[in-house]
Amino acid sequence: MADVAEETRKAMLELNLEDRLRSGDRVLVAAGSRGIKDKAEILSGVCAYLRELDVTPTILGAMGSHGGGTAAGQRDVLESLGITEERVSARIITSDEAIAIGEDEDGQTVYCDPLVFEYDGFLAVNRIKPHTTARGAIQSGIIKMLVVGMGHHRGAEAFHRSDPARLSESLVSMWRVIRDKTPFMGGVGIVDDAQKRAAQVVGLKPAELEAREKELLVTARELMPTLPFDRADVLVIEEMGKNYSGTGIDTNVIGRIRIEGTLSSDPPDIDKLVVLDLTDESHGNACGLGLADFITARLARKVDLHSTYLNVLTSRLTMRAMIPMIMGTDRDAVAAAIVTSGVPDLSRVRLALISNTLHLDSFLVSPALWDEISCLSGLHADGEQTEMQFDDEGSMNLG
């Protein structure tokens, strides 16, 4: 996208807020915990447009149980994503309070931050993309931010009481309560390209939100980067983290979902999964750790069990917090995965190494795997074949 600021302004114009707001009004703008490269610039543009209308914008942290489920934790997450008062030129507030505002058609209680009722209206700004658990026409996006993010820990907990097979339907029925009971004025939806930059920034009015999110989810799925193979013996991930995926590791990329009683059915089929580190931006939340088979002691030392367990207990997906085998070094973890992959000739192990599950524009593969995928269009080898390098402490040399 050539001009994110200009596209953000166009998105705000689509909402026709000048028909609903008066000079001196105050508007909350919900901001979440996802690591979207252009998010701070888009939030800044949203606030700038509101000021053009002589309206005072305030950013509200809206991220469910992320950030340890606390107001202070949410502020830390926003700051780690570059969302600061100086950057967006607006006050930032965070809260962990939520009140019941009604029940959906299934009798499920819907929660929302009571601050929204102290303002003249509120907007939500979020990325629209495939969810790591929910399946259906509505997944991650504005609607999920309203149901889960704006409800903080209580909202996230209420939503995840739903059957995992019906999460998409629950999002819709719960969001309709928020639509009818709060001063929600619309959202700004972001669709990423394969480089995780904003490909589209779209204004979404409340009346059209459901239909437009369905359309944008299709676009997001088409643009989402994937691994170019259906099977690998070993996948090594340098870092997992909440800034890459709500589950730390995007289940849509690795083909594992680890939900009790549910089999993963989408490719790729990974026999052994290794994760070497946890990002600092995760603040110790290692939700998704149980998707791996092997981790390093370095990663294990960074895990904040309270934050991780709070996130997983809220979602009820307890398998995703199971502790994998902890190996002393990167070398130990990779070696353990290779020797347990069941490949008789270790020179034929199909191994891939990726930085994380968000950035897949470049990665390393073993010769055996390259033999299988080198004929695919869009792929090319960059550099000479070399052995995996480790230093004297067993840490992988990724330079």
Buried (B, 14 or more C-beta within 10 A) or exposed (E): BEEBBEBBBBBBEBBEBEEBBEEEBBBBBBBBBBBBBBBBBBBBBBBBBBEEBEBBBBBBBBBBBBBBBBBEBBBBBBBBBBBBEEBBEBEBBBBBEBEBBBEBEEEBBBBBBEBBEEBBBBBBBBBBBBBBBBEBBBBBBBBBBBBBBBBBBBBBBBBBEBEBEBBBBBBBBBBBBBBEBBBBBBBBBBBBBBEBEBBBBBBBBBEEBBEBBBEBBEBBBEBBBBBBBEEBBBBBBBBBBBBBBBBBBBBBBBBBBBBEEEEBEBBBBBBBBBBBBBBEBBBBBBBBBBBBBBBBBBBBEBBBEEBBBBBBBBBBBBEBBEBBBBBEBBBBBBBBBBEBBEBEEBEEBBBBBBBBBBBBEEBBBBEBBBEBBEEEEEEEEEEEEEEBEBEEEBBBEEE
